[in-house]
Every structure is written in structure tokens, then in C-alpha cells.
Amino acid sequence: MAGMVQIRQLTAEDPAFEAWHAGIRAAHRAGRESSWWESPESTRVYLGRKSTRFARMAIGAFDGATCVGGAELAMPLQHDIETISVELGVPPLHRGRGVGTSLAAYVENIAAQHDRTVLQAELHVPAGMTVGDTDGGRFASARGMRSVSAEDRFLLELPVDGERVAKLRAVEDGYRITSFVDRVPDAYVVEWARMQTHMNQDVPMGELTHTPQQVDVTRIRDAERTFAEQGWTRLRSLALTPDGSGAGYTEMFVSRYDDEFVIQDDTFVDRSHRGHRLGARLKLANLDNLDALRARTGAGRRWVQTYTEQHNTAMQHTNDAFGFRRVDVLHELEGPVGGRG
């Protein structure tokens, strides 16, 4: 019975943390093709860390010792302070008993306590379906949420097809590509920060309530330490003009706790340097970086996962050239908290 379910906050040290993490991961992956979810080790680190940028909370729904659902909350502390984002899920075995409704009410109460008026969430929808075709979409719509942005999720099976790689290597021009692991070299970090700021400003976000952030060297170094603490290796490649200015960059993340997925994060080319297939060259260089990491450590992975905004035709074409497959669509949902907004 739903009345037997207890909902409470958890800390990273809570004895029920592993059960909570397994429950919300099962909800996220249910009915989907292979999909990445943060490892319990990494999640424990970032939930336990004091941050000046975000307040994070883990919420669990328990029937005795069994986790029957959960949520993870993030509240910005320096910008967009009217918003609260939530990952909420109920494993299939425990659906249909009101757990999701109870969790949503608990989350809205926390949002109200922190003066948050805008609720944000993510929903993965199978290709060919709409948000309204899914249980999660109908659940969100009933709470006043709607899709405000959409990105295709892609998977690339490793190793990459050799013929595709050979065609991509044939592109050469006056740009130099350099690659490194984890720390951006001091000689390049100012340019990296400049381009990351431009990336934040350029990336399409639809109608999502989101303020692009300025990136400086301090923020880059802080992020490098944070990722290392969470067990991530960052593979990075940078495109340089003949005079040494940054033209573009890309990075991938490899977790020591995950033997299945590599996460392809940003790929950005400055506006004045577009049209030279730098995005493809950067991704290719970083795949070489990944091969070198595998040779050093002996650890391979099966998939590269990435997201690309649906109207970003240049990057969509680049993904196609490498052999990425569209597997589903990530919708950013947004709506008022508890009818306020």
C-alpha cells in the first residue's frame, strides 16, 4: 500500500544510500536502450561535497528497507535562483501505487521552502514518440510542465569503424590539434575559458530558464579537481590557429567506476572558424586520446554517449559521419512549482 511508504532525505553516508541509488538508476534505465547513469561512488562524492554553486539533495521513498522510488534535487545558489531541477523516478516493479505522486509533493514542498518557483526536469522519450505518449510525460503534464528544449541522444559503438575514421582523417588545413588528459595546460587555459564561455552563450537551450555563465581559469581549475575527486578522467583536444589562438575544443569523460560508457561532452568551434570540419577533427583527435588511454590502462569501453540539440545540423552531420546512432530524445521539461510561477 502507498500509505506504508516513507519519504525522507538521505545523506551520502546514509546506510540506505546504495539502495536509493540503485532504485533511481533502475527507474532511469527502464525500457531504454543502453544508457549511462552516474556511478554510486561519484554520486556519493558530489552529494557529500559543500558547494557554493548548487545545493543538492537526495530523496528516497522506502517501503521498509526497500527503495521504491527516489529523487535527486539541485538548486542553483548564484544564478537562476528561482529554479529547482529534479531527477525523479520509480522502478517499474513499484509503479502504480502513488509513489511518484508522493515524491512529487515532497519535492514541491522543499521547493516552496527554498522560494523556488520554477521546476525543471528531464525526460527521455523513445524515437518516434511524443512527450504525451509516455507515462512520464503525462505525469509531468499533469503538474503543469511542458517540453521547452529537445536533444537527440546518440550512441557510438567502440571501436569506431576503420573506414569512417580513414575518411575523416583525410581532412587537413592550417589548424593544429593538440590533445591532453585532465588538466588544461597553463599555456592554453585562458583560451579554453574564453571558448567555454562562448559555448555557454551559443548552445541552444530553447525556452529553458537558464543564464549562460562566464567561465574563468579559477572555475576551470576547480572543476578539474572536482572531476578527479569523482573518479573521472577527462580527455581533451584543442584546435589552434597558426597564431596560437583557440579555434575550438572537445572533451570526453571516462569514469574509473564504469566499464561500459564514455561520455562525450562539449564540442565547440568558434563562429569565425566554422566550415572547416573542425568539430570532426577534434572528435577524431579525442578518440585517438581514448585509444591511448586504453593502451596505457588496458581498460576498454563499449559505448560513447552524447547529446546534440535537434536543430544543430552541423553537429548532427558530424555525429552521422562517425557512426553515432540516435536512440531517443531528451526533453527538458519546465513548469511552475505547485501552480506558482
C-alpha positions as CSV (number, residue, x, y, z in Angstrom):
1,M,0.0,0.0,0.0
2,A,1.2,3.5,-0.8
3,G,0.4,4.5,2.8
4,M,3.2,2.3,4.0
5,V,5.8,4.3,2.1
6,Q,8.1,6.6,4.0
7,I,9.8,9.5,2.1
8,R,12.9,11.1,3.6
9,Q,16.1,12.9,2.8
10,L,19.4,11.0,2.6
11,T,23.0,11.9,3.1
12,A,25.9,10.4,1.3
13,E,26.7,8.4,4.4
14,D,23.2,7.1,4.9
15,P,23.1,3.2,5.1
16,A,20.3,3.3,2.6
17,F,22.3,5.3,0.0
18,E,23.2,2.3,-2.2
19,A,19.5,1.1,-2.3
20,W,18.4,4.7,-3.2
21,H,21.0,4.9,-6.0
22,A,20.1,1.5,-7.4
23,G,16.4,2.4,-7.3
24,I,16.6,5.7,-9.1
25,R,19.1,4.2,-11.7
26,A,16.6,1.3,-12.4
27,A,13.9,3.9,-13.0
28,H,16.1,5.9,-15.3
29,R,17.1,2.9,-17.4
30,A,13.8,1.1,-17.6
31,G,12.6,0.3,-21.1
32,R,15.5,2.1,-22.8
33,E,18.5,1.1,-24.9
34,S,21.8,1.2,-23.0
35,S,22.1,4.5,-21.1
36,W,24.6,5.9,-18.7
37,W,23.9,6.8,-15.1
38,E,26.3,8.3,-12.6
39,S,28.1,5.7,-10.5
40,P,27.3,5.4,-6.8
41,E,30.9,6.3,-6.0
42,S,30.8,9.5,-8.0
43,T,27.3,10.4,-6.7
44,R,28.3,9.9,-3.1
45,V,31.2,12.3,-3.6
46,Y,29.2,15.2,-5.1
47,L,26.3,14.8,-2.8
48,G,28.7,15.0,0.2
49,R,30.6,18.0,-1.0
50,K,29.9,21.5,0.1
51,S,29.3,23.7,-2.9
52,T,28.9,27.5,-3.3
53,R,27.2,26.9,-6.7
54,F,24.5,24.3,-6.0
55,A,22.6,22.8,-3.1
56,R,21.9,19.2,-3.8
57,M,19.6,16.7,-2.0
58,A,18.8,13.0,-2.3
59,I,15.2,12.0,-1.5
60,G,14.2,8.4,-1.1
61,A,10.8,6.6,-0.9
62,F,11.1,3.4,1.2
63,D,8.8,0.5,2.0
64,G,10.6,-0.9,4.9
65,A,14.2,-1.4,3.7
66,T,13.2,-1.4,0.0
67,C,13.7,1.7,-2.0
68,V,10.6,2.1,-4.1
69,G,11.5,5.4,-5.7
70,G,13.6,8.5,-5.4
71,A,14.6,11.9,-6.5
72,E,17.7,14.0,-6.7
73,L,17.4,17.8,-6.5
74,A,19.7,20.6,-7.5
75,M,19.2,24.3,-6.6
76,P,21.4,26.9,-8.1
77,L,22.8,29.3,-5.5
78,Q,24.3,32.1,-7.6
79,H,22.1,32.3,-10.7
80,D,18.6,31.2,-11.8
81,I,17.8,31.1,-8.1
82,E,14.1,30.8,-8.8
83,T,14.7,27.3,-10.3
84,I,15.0,23.8,-8.9
85,S,15.8,20.8,-11.0
86,V,14.8,17.2,-10.2
87,E,15.5,13.7,-11.3
88,L,12.5,11.7,-10.1
89,G,12.0,8.0,-10.8
90,V,10.1,4.9,-9.6
91,P,11.3,1.5,-10.7
92,P,8.8,-0.4,-12.8
93,L,8.1,-3.0,-10.1
94,H,6.8,-0.3,-7.8
95,R,4.8,1.8,-10.1
96,G,1.0,2.3,-9.9
97,R,0.8,2.7,-6.2
98,G,1.2,6.5,-5.8
99,V,4.9,6.6,-5.1
100,G,5.7,9.1,-7.8
101,T,2.8,11.4,-6.7
102,S,4.0,11.3,-3.1
103,L,7.6,12.1,-4.2
104,A,6.4,15.0,-6.4
105,A,4.5,16.5,-3.5
106,Y,7.6,16.1,-1.2
107,V,9.8,17.8,-3.8
108,E,7.3,20.7,-4.3
109,N,7.3,21.3,-0.5
110,I,11.1,21.5,-0.5
111,A,10.9,23.9,-3.5
112,A,8.4,26.2,-1.6
113,Q,10.6,26.2,1.5
114,H,13.5,27.5,-0.6
115,D,11.4,30.0,-2.5
116,R,11.8,28.2,-5.8
117,T,9.0,28.9,-8.3
118,V,10.3,27.1,-11.5
119,L,10.5,23.3,-11.6
120,Q,12.8,21.7,-14.2
121,A,13.2,18.0,-15.1
122,E,14.5,15.8,-17.9
123,L,12.6,13.1,-19.7
124,H,13.9,10.6,-22.3
125,V,11.3,9.7,-25.0
126,P,11.8,6.9,-27.5
127,A,12.4,8.0,-31.1
128,G,9.1,8.5,-32.9
129,M,7.1,9.2,-29.8
130,T,6.0,12.5,-28.2
131,V,6.2,13.5,-24.6
132,G,2.5,12.9,-24.2
133,D,2.8,9.3,-25.4
134,T,4.8,8.4,-22.3
135,D,3.8,7.8,-18.7
136,G,6.5,10.2,-17.5
137,G,5.3,12.9,-19.9
138,R,1.7,12.6,-18.8
139,F,2.8,12.7,-15.2
140,A,4.8,15.9,-15.8
141,S,2.0,17.5,-17.9
142,A,-0.5,16.9,-15.1
143,R,1.8,19.1,-12.9
144,G,1.9,21.9,-15.4
145,M,5.2,21.0,-17.1
146,R,6.0,21.1,-20.8
147,S,8.9,20.5,-23.1
148,V,11.0,23.6,-23.6
149,S,14.1,22.1,-25.3
150,A,14.9,18.8,-27.0
151,E,18.2,17.0,-27.8
152,D,18.8,13.7,-29.6
153,R,20.8,11.1,-27.6
154,F,23.4,9.2,-29.6
155,L,25.4,6.1,-29.0
156,L,28.6,5.2,-30.8
157,E,29.8,1.6,-30.5
158,L,33.5,1.2,-29.9
159,P,35.9,0.6,-31.6
160,V,34.9,3.1,-34.3
161,D,34.6,1.7,-37.9
162,G,38.0,2.0,-39.6
163,E,36.7,3.1,-43.0
164,R,34.8,6.0,-41.4
165,V,38.0,7.1,-39.5
166,A,40.1,7.0,-42.6
167,K,37.7,9.3,-44.4
168,L,37.7,11.7,-41.5
169,R,41.5,11.8,-41.3
170,A,41.7,13.0,-44.9
171,V,40.6,16.5,-43.9
172,E,43.6,18.7,-43.2
173,D,44.2,22.5,-43.2
174,G,46.1,25.2,-41.3
175,Y,44.8,24.3,-37.9
176,R,46.8,22.4,-35.3
177,I,45.1,19.9,-33.0
178,T,46.7,19.2,-29.6
179,S,45.4,16.7,-27.0
180,F,45.9,16.2,-23.3
181,V,44.5,14.4,-20.3
182,D,42.7,16.0,-17.3
183,R,44.5,19.4,-16.8
184,V,44.4,22.1,-19.5
185,P,48.0,23.2,-19.8
186,D,48.7,26.7,-18.5
187,A,49.6,27.9,-22.0
188,Y,46.1,27.2,-23.2
189,V,43.8,27.6,-20.2
190,V,42.8,31.3,-20.9
191,E,41.8,30.4,-24.4
192,W,39.9,27.3,-23.1
193,A,38.0,29.5,-20.7
194,R,37.1,32.0,-23.4
195,M,35.8,29.3,-25.7
196,Q,33.9,27.6,-22.9
197,T,32.2,30.9,-22.1
198,H,31.2,31.3,-25.8
199,M,29.9,27.7,-25.7
200,N,27.7,28.5,-22.8
201,Q,26.4,31.5,-24.7
202,D,25.9,29.7,-28.1
203,V,24.4,26.4,-27.1
204,P,20.7,26.3,-27.9
205,M,18.5,26.0,-24.8
206,G,15.1,26.5,-26.2
207,E,12.8,28.2,-23.7
208,L,14.6,26.7,-20.6
209,T,15.2,29.2,-17.8
210,H,18.9,29.3,-17.9
211,T,21.5,32.1,-17.6
212,P,24.8,31.4,-19.5
213,Q,27.8,31.6,-17.2
214,Q,31.1,33.3,-17.5
215,V,34.0,30.8,-17.2
216,D,37.4,31.8,-15.9
217,V,40.6,30.0,-15.1
218,T,39.7,29.5,-11.4
219,R,36.4,27.8,-12.4
220,I,38.2,25.5,-14.8
221,R,40.8,24.5,-12.2
222,D,38.0,24.0,-9.6
223,A,36.2,21.7,-12.0
224,E,39.3,19.7,-12.7
225,R,39.7,19.0,-9.0
226,T,36.1,18.1,-8.6
227,F,36.0,15.7,-11.5
228,A,39.2,14.0,-10.3
229,E,37.6,13.5,-6.8
230,Q,34.6,11.8,-8.5
231,G,36.8,9.4,-10.4
232,W,36.7,10.9,-13.8
233,T,39.5,11.1,-16.4
234,R,38.9,14.0,-18.8
235,L,40.2,13.5,-22.4
236,R,40.6,16.9,-24.1
237,S,41.5,18.2,-27.5
238,L,42.1,21.8,-28.7
239,A,42.2,23.3,-32.1
240,L,44.7,26.2,-32.6
241,T,45.2,28.7,-35.3
242,P,48.7,29.4,-36.7
243,D,49.0,32.3,-34.3
244,G,48.1,30.2,-31.3
245,S,44.5,31.3,-30.8
246,G,41.9,28.8,-29.8
247,A,39.5,27.8,-32.6
248,G,37.6,25.0,-30.9
249,Y,37.7,22.3,-28.3
250,T,36.1,19.0,-27.3
251,E,36.2,16.7,-24.2
252,M,35.2,13.3,-23.1
253,F,34.8,11.8,-19.6
254,V,35.9,8.3,-18.6
255,S,34.9,7.0,-15.2
256,R,37.1,4.6,-13.3
257,Y,33.8,3.1,-11.9
258,D,32.1,2.5,-15.3
259,D,33.4,-0.1,-17.8
260,E,30.6,0.5,-20.3
261,F,30.3,4.2,-21.2
262,V,32.5,7.1,-22.3
263,I,30.7,10.4,-22.1
264,Q,31.2,12.8,-25.0
265,D,30.6,16.3,-23.5
266,D,31.2,19.7,-25.2
267,T,32.4,20.0,-28.8
268,F,32.6,23.7,-29.8
269,V,34.0,25.6,-32.7
270,D,34.3,29.4,-32.6
271,R,32.0,31.1,-35.1
272,S,34.8,32.6,-37.1
273,H,36.3,29.1,-37.7
274,R,33.3,27.1,-38.6
275,G,33.1,25.4,-42.0
276,H,36.4,23.7,-41.8
277,R,35.1,20.4,-40.2
278,L,37.0,21.2,-37.1
279,G,34.3,19.5,-35.0
280,A,35.0,16.2,-36.7
281,R,38.8,16.7,-36.4
282,L,38.5,17.5,-32.7
283,K,36.4,14.4,-32.1
284,L,38.7,12.2,-34.1
285,A,41.7,13.5,-32.1
286,N,39.9,12.8,-28.8
287,L,39.1,9.2,-30.0
288,D,42.9,8.8,-30.5
289,N,43.3,10.2,-27.0
290,L,40.8,7.5,-25.8
291,D,42.8,4.8,-27.6
292,A,46.0,5.9,-25.9
293,L,44.3,5.8,-22.5
294,R,43.1,2.2,-23.2
295,A,46.6,1.2,-24.3
296,R,48.0,2.6,-21.0
297,T,45.4,1.2,-18.7
298,G,44.1,-1.8,-20.5
299,A,40.5,-0.6,-19.8
300,G,38.1,-0.5,-22.8
301,R,34.6,0.7,-23.0
302,R,31.7,-0.3,-25.2
303,W,29.8,3.0,-26.0
304,V,30.4,6.7,-26.4
305,Q,27.2,8.5,-25.4
306,T,26.5,12.1,-26.4
307,Y,23.6,14.6,-26.8
308,T,23.1,17.0,-29.7
309,E,20.4,19.7,-30.0
310,Q,17.9,18.8,-32.7
311,H,18.5,21.9,-34.7
312,N,22.3,21.8,-34.6
313,T,22.6,20.4,-38.1
314,A,26.4,20.7,-38.3
315,M,27.0,18.5,-35.3
316,Q,24.2,16.1,-36.3
317,H,26.0,15.6,-39.6
318,T,29.3,15.1,-37.7
319,N,27.8,12.5,-35.5
320,D,26.4,10.7,-38.5
321,A,29.9,10.7,-40.1
322,F,31.3,8.9,-37.1
323,G,28.5,6.3,-37.0
324,F,26.6,7.6,-34.0
325,R,23.0,6.2,-33.7
326,R,20.1,8.2,-32.5
327,V,18.4,6.2,-29.8
328,D,16.0,8.5,-28.0
329,V,15.2,12.2,-27.3
330,L,16.0,14.1,-24.1
331,H,13.3,16.7,-23.4
332,E,14.0,19.5,-20.9
333,L,10.7,20.0,-19.1
334,E,9.8,23.1,-17.1
335,G,6.8,24.4,-15.3
336,P,5.6,26.3,-12.2
337,V,6.1,24.8,-8.7
338,G,2.8,24.0,-7.2
339,G,0.9,26.3,-9.5
340,R,3.1,29.3,-8.8
341,G,5.3,30.9,-11.4
